Amino acid sequence: MSGVVVKVKVCGVTRVADALAAAAAGADAVGLNFWRPGRRCVSAARAQEIVAALLAAHPRVLPVAVFVDAPLDEVEHTLVSTGCRAAQLHGDEPPALVAALGARAWKVLRHGGPPGAGAGAAAADIEARARTFPGVTLLVDTAGAALPGGTGVASGASCAAVRRLRAGGREVWLAGGLTPANVGAAIAACAPSGVDVASGVETAPGVKDEALVRAFVAAVRVAASPPA
């Protein structure tokens, strides 16, 4: 993995200060959650404020809007009204909706297989679903019983799927249980295009810890940097 650029997305941002701190630390993308039951959900007005401040100070950083099974017109309206430039789709969105968004779409492939399912079989299932969404950025995450993702649980199946999809030329990000302490090992094991973190850099849901964000980004850069 040495010398390969691994991007960083800090997700579940709810405050302007946290978005600016993530960008200043070197994050490549910031995620804002529009799933209303979510603990990190933001209003359109708050998102617009965050995105405007972020892009004014750090125009290179990509603001990403996160949805779960929202209709296409809602996704499009949110992107336009808030200034977000990509849509991360965390639900069971149909291929036609994902295709309609084109390069703006990030399709999340959730792994939450039945108890006892082997990592190899689960990874193969993730790969099969990925073929349904050609040409878009993928993000492999771990789903829970009540949550569509962001469970804070890492998965061997997720890692195997990321490696296989990357070998096939796809852009694939990894999420699930990442922290400053373990992200380096995850990068070495999984070789993702990027890593996505939320709870691993928080003091409370939606409240980022600036020191943890800096430590996370630094750990990613060390893991991806060439040896001395």
Secondary structure, DSSP 8 states (H G I E B T S, - for coil): -TT---EEEE----SHHHHHHHHHHT-SEEEEE--TTSTTB--HHHHHHHHHHHHHH-TTSEEEEEESS--HHHHHHHHHHH---EEEE-S---HHHHHHHGGGEEEEEEE---TT--HHHHHHHHHHHHTTSTTSEEEEEE--SS-SS--S---HHHHHHHHHHHHTT--EEEESS--TTTHHHHHHHH--SEEEESGGGEEETTEE-HHHHHHHHHHHHHHHS---
